[in-house]
Amino acid sequence: MTLRFREVAERVVDALLEASPEWALDEGDTRGAHRLTDHSAEADVQRTAMLTDALGSLDEIDPDLIPPRDLVDLEVLRTKISADLWHTTELRPHTWDPLVYAPGEALLPLVEREVLPLPERLSALTSRCSALPEHLATARTRLSEGPGMPRVHVETALGQLAGDRHLLTHDVPALAGRDPEAGPPLEEAARKALDALEEHESWLRTELEFATADPRLGARDFAAQLWYALDSELSPEALLVRAESDLLATEEAMADAAAEYEGQPRRPGQVAGVLAALADDHPVTGQDLRTTGEQALEHLYRRTRESGIATVYEDPVRVVPMPESRRGVAVAYCRPPGPLDPNANELPTFIAVSPPPEEWSEERRNSFLREYNGAMLRNLMVHEGMPGHALQLAHAARHEGPTRVGKLFMSGTFVEGWAVHAEDAMARHGWSGTDDEQGRRQDLALRLVRLKTRLRMILNAILDVRVHTGDITEDEALTLLTERGHQEEGEAVGKWRRAQLTSAQLSTYYVGHTEMAAIARDLAEARPELSERELHDLMLAHGSPPPRHLRTLLEL
């Protein structure tokens, strides 16, 4: 039965990779590098049949007859297939979300990474550029036939098209110029793709006037989306109650930390005043974001080793400006090389940070930069870099399971939960590693911004639930974020947009942290002989499974 499951799992994985070539390339599978995903109505029928057959094949496996590692792969794969089937047949974002068709996601992996030898990369780019006119025409057909587009999604798609245009007019021609034989066909295909992009942009600008659909999923669809995203039976209602209770407790801890930092008794307005002083003391500009992040990351490599938090590998990590074609949703991200790429450990992981949008007013841009001041950027690099995402993903890349399932499918609650757990660990060990007055002040500053990001994490979940199941207004959301979360106006505006553009993802931070912290606590109790490094290495040794399955693998 074990061998049969593994054969079925590999066939299902191949079918998923074949159906989604952009995702496959991101994961390091180059077999579909010349193609784009077919989003036609006919393809919907074929994809539904493929997913239904895959689910049926998995249901024939007797879970009692396979070992725990295979059982986890079975459950992860079944959840993935079920989620894809629900998205294809019920949520159907390809009929109302123009971001599904983002050209940059098709082209950027071939531009920014050496996933293939240069002639093959250029050939794949030529094929994808050649396919873009039909791809975008299909987008207009499906979106026109759908229930209507939300304005925020259309605005974001239009903003990202500017980055797509830069790809086609600068980055792609520059790459084409490196090969005199394969370059000219690519340049010609890029010109035709640019014409198609401009036609699509014109259509979206016309449609913007009529883009009045509600971006909120509604209670029923959000509950399903949350279930698939978290791989948990936690209901939206229970999540909201839990988060609001933790918000109160974190506000109390924040008040105590602010009083300690100021060296004065607690008083009204003290937290806001201390955070404002921190921003004043650690100013950054839009041009400083990258260099400040690089300096913080270099320091964090050293501190993570000194503190013995977890094993640190020497995989290359680069802090880069976020590509324009990916801006408009999150402030930062960490993207590793595809886990299926045979050279993954030699390729860089990118930590991308987005500067404030140029179209913002100077006042809002300055507000954003006060939010991401130097002290806050230190904690951001803990989360995105070391010992957060970059460290966890380096461990995950070394995981070898019985099938490709463990490498391909990463649980958001595990990944984000670990990164928030890493923030706690670094705040506990301290930024400085020294015991003098300056070091203590630096450590306390990191603890303060860590508590602020904990407030943000909790408010992310509250906002996620209330946006998609309730009727919270933009003004109410901004008040909640700025007053109780002490967020600058620029950050709050961006989070309101992100809550509308995504669903359930903002909850993965809070739920993931709760679950990963509980696993760390229970593992420490079960294995008291383990050092902190050994404990965390053990937690990270199984890829990125949903936390409930990690418990199975750790025999908790």
Secondary structure in CASP SS format (residue, H / E / C, confidence):
PFRMAT SS
TARGET T0000
AUTHOR 0000-0000-0000
METHOD secondary structure of the structure
MODEL  1
M C 1.00
T H 1.00
L H 1.00
R H 1.00
F H 1.00
R H 1.00
E H 1.00
V H 1.00
A H 1.00
E H 1.00
R H 1.00
V H 1.00
V H 1.00
D H 1.00
A H 1.00
L H 1.00
L H 1.00
E H 1.00
A H 1.00
S C 1.00
P H 1.00
E H 1.00
W H 1.00
A H 1.00
L H 1.00
D H 1.00
E C 1.00
G C 1.00
D C 1.00
T C 1.00
R C 1.00
G C 1.00
A C 1.00
H C 1.00
R C 1.00
L C 1.00
T C 1.00
D C 1.00
H C 1.00
S C 1.00
A H 1.00
E H 1.00
A H 1.00
D H 1.00
V H 1.00
Q H 1.00
R H 1.00
T H 1.00
A H 1.00
M H 1.00
L H 1.00
T H 1.00
D H 1.00
A H 1.00
L H 1.00
G H 1.00
S H 1.00
L H 1.00
D H 1.00
E C 1.00
I C 1.00
D C 1.00
P H 1.00
D H 1.00
L H 1.00
I C 1.00
P C 1.00
P H 1.00
R H 1.00
D H 1.00
L H 1.00
V H 1.00
D H 1.00
L H 1.00
E H 1.00
V H 1.00
L H 1.00
R H 1.00
T H 1.00
K H 1.00
I H 1.00
S H 1.00
A H 1.00
D H 1.00
L H 1.00
W H 1.00
H H 1.00
T H 1.00
T H 1.00
E H 1.00
L H 1.00
R C 1.00
P H 1.00
H H 1.00
T H 1.00
W C 1.00
D C 1.00
P H 1.00
L H 1.00
V H 1.00
Y H 1.00
A C 1.00
P H 1.00
G H 1.00
E H 1.00
A H 1.00
L H 1.00
L H 1.00
P H 1.00
L H 1.00
V H 1.00
E H 1.00
R C 1.00
E C 1.00
V C 1.00
L C 1.00
P C 1.00
L H 1.00
P H 1.00
E H 1.00
R H 1.00
L H 1.00
S H 1.00
A H 1.00
L H 1.00
T H 1.00
S H 1.00
R H 1.00
C H 1.00
S H 1.00
A H 1.00
L H 1.00
P H 1.00
E H 1.00
H H 1.00
L H 1.00
A H 1.00
T H 1.00
A H 1.00
R H 1.00
T H 1.00
R H 1.00
L H 1.00
S H 1.00
E H 1.00
G C 1.00
P C 1.00
G C 1.00
M C 1.00
P E 1.00
R H 1.00
V H 1.00
H H 1.00
V H 1.00
E H 1.00
T H 1.00
A H 1.00
L H 1.00
G H 1.00
Q H 1.00
L H 1.00
A H 1.00
G H 1.00
D H 1.00
R H 1.00
H H 1.00
L H 1.00
L H 1.00
T H 1.00
H H 1.00
D H 1.00
V H 1.00
P H 1.00
A H 1.00
L H 1.00
A H 1.00
G C 1.00
R C 1.00
D C 1.00
P C 1.00
E C 1.00
A C 1.00
G H 1.00
P H 1.00
P H 1.00
L H 1.00
E H 1.00
E H 1.00
A H 1.00
A H 1.00
R H 1.00
K H 1.00
A H 1.00
L H 1.00
D H 1.00
A H 1.00
L H 1.00
E H 1.00
E H 1.00
H H 1.00
E H 1.00
S H 1.00
W H 1.00
L H 1.00
R H 1.00
T H 1.00
E H 1.00
L H 1.00
E C 1.00
F C 1.00
A C 1.00
T E 1.00
A C 1.00
D C 1.00
P C 1.00
R C 1.00
L C 1.00
G C 1.00
A H 1.00
R H 1.00
D H 1.00
F H 1.00
A H 1.00
A H 1.00
Q H 1.00
L H 1.00
W H 1.00
Y H 1.00
A H 1.00
L H 1.00
D C 1.00
S C 1.00
E C 1.00
L C 1.00
S C 1.00
P H 1.00
E H 1.00
A H 1.00
L H 1.00
L H 1.00
V H 1.00
R H 1.00
A H 1.00
E H 1.00
S H 1.00
D H 1.00
L H 1.00
L H 1.00
A H 1.00
T H 1.00
E H 1.00
E H 1.00
A H 1.00
M H 1.00
A H 1.00
D H 1.00
A H 1.00
A H 1.00
A H 1.00
E H 1.00
Y H 1.00
E H 1.00
G C 1.00
Q C 1.00
P C 1.00
R C 1.00
R C 1.00
P C 1.00
G C 1.00
Q H 1.00
V H 1.00
A H 1.00
G H 1.00
V H 1.00
L H 1.00
A H 1.00
A H 1.00
L H 1.00
A H 1.00
D H 1.00
D H 1.00
H C 1.00
P C 1.00
V C 1.00
T C 1.00
G C 1.00
Q C 1.00
D H 1.00
L H 1.00
R H 1.00
T H 1.00
T H 1.00
G H 1.00
E H 1.00
Q H 1.00
A H 1.00
L H 1.00
E H 1.00
H H 1.00
L H 1.00
Y H 1.00
R H 1.00
R H 1.00
T H 1.00
R H 1.00
E H 1.00
S H 1.00
G C 1.00
I C 1.00
A C 1.00
T C 1.00
V C 1.00
Y C 1.00
E C 1.00
D C 1.00
P C 1.00
V E 1.00
R E 1.00
V E 1.00
V E 1.00
P E 1.00
M C 1.00
P C 1.00
E H 1.00
S H 1.00
R H 1.00
R C 1.00
G C 1.00
V C 1.00
A C 1.00
V C 1.00
A E 1.00
Y E 1.00
C E 1.00
R E 1.00
P C 1.00
P C 1.00
G C 1.00
P C 1.00
L C 1.00
D C 1.00
P C 1.00
N C 1.00
A H 1.00
N H 1.00
E H 1.00
L C 1.00
P C 1.00
T E 1.00
F E 1.00
I E 1.00
A E 1.00
V E 1.00
S C 1.00
P C 1.00
P C 1.00
P C 1.00
E C 1.00
E C 1.00
W C 1.00
S C 1.00
E H 1.00
E H 1.00
R H 1.00
R H 1.00
N H 1.00
S H 1.00
F H 1.00
L H 1.00
R H 1.00
E H 1.00
Y C 1.00
N C 1.00
G H 1.00
A H 1.00
M H 1.00
L H 1.00
R H 1.00
N H 1.00
L H 1.00
M H 1.00
V H 1.00
H H 1.00
E H 1.00
G C 1.00
M C 1.00
P C 1.00
G C 1.00
H H 1.00
A H 1.00
L H 1.00
Q H 1.00
L H 1.00
A H 1.00
H H 1.00
A H 1.00
A H 1.00
R C 1.00
H C 1.00
E C 1.00
G C 1.00
P C 1.00
T C 1.00
R C 1.00
V H 1.00
G H 1.00
K H 1.00
L H 1.00
F C 1.00
M C 1.00
S C 1.00
G H 1.00
T H 1.00
F H 1.00
V H 1.00
E H 1.00
G H 1.00
W H 1.00
A H 1.00
V H 1.00
H H 1.00
A H 1.00
E H 1.00
D H 1.00
A H 1.00
M H 1.00
A H 1.00
R H 1.00
H H 1.00
G C 1.00
W C 1.00
S C 1.00
G C 1.00
T C 1.00
D C 1.00
D C 1.00
E H 1.00
Q H 1.00
G H 1.00
R H 1.00
R H 1.00
Q H 1.00
D H 1.00
L H 1.00
A H 1.00
L H 1.00
R H 1.00
L H 1.00
V H 1.00
R H 1.00
L H 1.00
K H 1.00
T H 1.00
R H 1.00
L H 1.00
R H 1.00
M H 1.00
I H 1.00
L H 1.00
N H 1.00
A H 1.00
I H 1.00
L H 1.00
D H 1.00
V H 1.00
R H 1.00
V H 1.00
H H 1.00
T H 1.00
G C 1.00
D C 1.00
I C 1.00
T C 1.00
E H 1.00
D H 1.00
E H 1.00
A H 1.00
L H 1.00
T H 1.00
L H 1.00
L H 1.00
T H 1.00
E H 1.00
R H 1.00
G C 1.00
H C 1.00
Q C 1.00
E C 1.00
E H 1.00
G H 1.00
E H 1.00
A H 1.00
V H 1.00
G H 1.00
K H 1.00
W H 1.00
R H 1.00
R H 1.00
A H 1.00
Q H 1.00
L H 1.00
T C 1.00
S C 1.00
A C 1.00
Q H 1.00
L H 1.00
S H 1.00
T H 1.00
Y H 1.00
Y H 1.00
V H 1.00
G H 1.00
H H 1.00
T H 1.00
E H 1.00
M H 1.00
A H 1.00
A H 1.00
I H 1.00
A H 1.00
R H 1.00
D H 1.00
L H 1.00
A H 1.00
E H 1.00
A H 1.00
R C 1.00
P C 1.00
E C 1.00
L C 1.00
S C 1.00
E H 1.00
R H 1.00
E H 1.00
L H 1.00
H H 1.00
D H 1.00
L H 1.00
M H 1.00
L C 1.00
A C 1.00
H C 1.00
G C 1.00
S C 1.00
P C 1.00
P C 1.00
P H 1.00
R H 1.00
H H 1.00
L H 1.00
R H 1.00
T H 1.00
L H 1.00
L C 1.00
E C 1.00
L C 1.00
END
